[in-house]
Amino acid sequence: MREMGRTSALVKSLPAAGALIIVPTRDIGIVVERIILELRGPLVDARCKTLTVTQPEDLTGIEAGLPVFFDHTFDEMTSKELREEAHARARQCNRACWPVRAG
């Protein structure tokens, strides 16, 4: 149940305008999608996407347009190299979604 709580907290924090959620398996992606629909409703669900990343080639699905979030299971179940690559790519995309402005 602890994992469900962490995923629910992630879903509650997603922007209403939509997001891309990175997951380590398609089954976990389905669970995340169901939680989004249940907790946030069909409008937010329609604006959110899940992306299963299991190998470096999957990282091409991470592109600017939607803010990128990671389900906690991705970090727990993914190799260090792939995890670091995915987080670096997500940071680049998130800068485009939420530019930092000085003062």
C-alpha positions as CSV (number, residue, x, y, z in Angstrom):
1,M,0.0,0.0,0.0
2,R,2.9,2.3,0.6
3,E,3.7,2.3,-3.2
4,M,0.1,3.1,-4.0
5,G,0.4,6.1,-1.7
6,R,3.5,7.4,-3.4
7,T,1.9,7.0,-6.8
8,S,-1.3,8.7,-5.7
9,A,0.8,11.6,-4.4
10,L,2.5,11.9,-7.7
11,V,-0.9,11.8,-9.6
12,K,-2.3,14.5,-7.3
13,S,0.7,16.7,-8.1
14,L,0.4,16.5,-11.9
15,P,-0.6,19.7,-13.6
16,A,-4.2,19.8,-14.9
17,A,-2.7,20.8,-18.4
18,G,-1.1,17.3,-18.6
19,A,2.1,15.6,-18.1
20,L,4.3,12.7,-19.3
21,I,4.9,10.1,-16.6
22,I,7.9,7.7,-17.0
23,V,7.4,4.2,-15.8
24,P,9.6,1.0,-16.0
25,T,6.9,-1.4,-17.2
26,R,3.7,-1.3,-19.2
27,D,1.8,-2.9,-16.3
28,I,2.8,-0.1,-14.0
29,G,1.8,2.4,-16.7
30,I,-1.7,0.9,-16.7
31,V,-1.9,1.3,-13.0
32,V,-0.8,4.9,-13.1
33,E,-3.3,5.6,-15.9
34,R,-6.1,4.2,-13.8
35,I,-5.1,6.2,-10.8
36,I,-5.0,9.4,-12.9
37,L,-8.5,8.7,-14.1
38,E,-9.8,7.9,-10.6
39,L,-8.2,10.8,-8.8
40,R,-8.1,13.5,-11.4
41,G,-10.9,12.6,-13.8
42,P,-11.2,12.1,-17.5
43,L,-10.0,15.6,-18.6
44,V,-6.7,15.4,-16.8
45,D,-6.4,11.7,-17.8
46,A,-6.8,12.7,-21.5
47,R,-4.0,15.2,-21.2
48,C,-1.5,12.8,-19.5
49,K,0.6,10.1,-21.1
50,T,2.7,7.3,-19.7
51,L,5.9,6.2,-21.3
52,T,7.6,2.9,-20.6
53,V,11.4,3.3,-20.7
54,T,13.3,0.0,-20.5
55,Q,16.2,0.7,-22.8
56,P,18.1,3.8,-24.2
57,E,16.1,3.8,-27.4
58,D,12.9,4.5,-25.4
59,L,14.3,7.9,-24.3
60,T,13.3,9.4,-27.7
61,G,9.8,9.5,-26.4
62,I,10.9,12.1,-23.9
63,E,10.5,15.4,-25.7
64,A,9.5,18.9,-25.0
65,G,5.8,19.7,-24.9
66,L,4.7,18.1,-21.6
67,P,6.3,18.4,-18.2
68,V,8.0,15.1,-17.3
69,F,7.5,13.2,-14.1
70,F,8.8,9.8,-12.9
71,D,6.9,7.2,-11.0
72,H,9.0,6.1,-8.0
73,T,9.1,2.5,-9.4
74,F,11.2,3.8,-12.4
75,D,14.1,4.7,-10.1
76,E,13.8,1.6,-8.1
77,M,13.6,-0.9,-11.1
78,T,15.9,0.7,-13.7
79,S,19.7,0.5,-14.1
80,K,21.7,3.5,-12.9
81,E,22.9,4.4,-16.5
82,L,19.4,4.4,-18.0
83,R,18.0,6.2,-15.0
84,E,20.6,9.0,-15.2
85,E,20.1,9.4,-19.0
86,A,16.3,9.6,-18.6
87,H,16.5,12.2,-15.8
88,A,18.9,14.3,-17.8
89,R,16.6,14.3,-20.8
90,A,13.6,15.1,-18.6
91,R,15.4,18.1,-17.1
92,Q,15.9,19.5,-20.6
93,C,12.3,19.0,-21.4
94,N,11.1,20.5,-18.1
95,R,13.2,23.6,-18.7
96,A,11.2,24.2,-21.9
97,C,7.9,23.7,-19.9
98,W,8.9,25.8,-16.9
99,P,11.6,28.3,-17.9
100,V,13.4,29.9,-14.9
101,R,13.3,33.6,-14.9
102,A,15.6,35.8,-12.9
103,G,14.3,38.4,-10.5
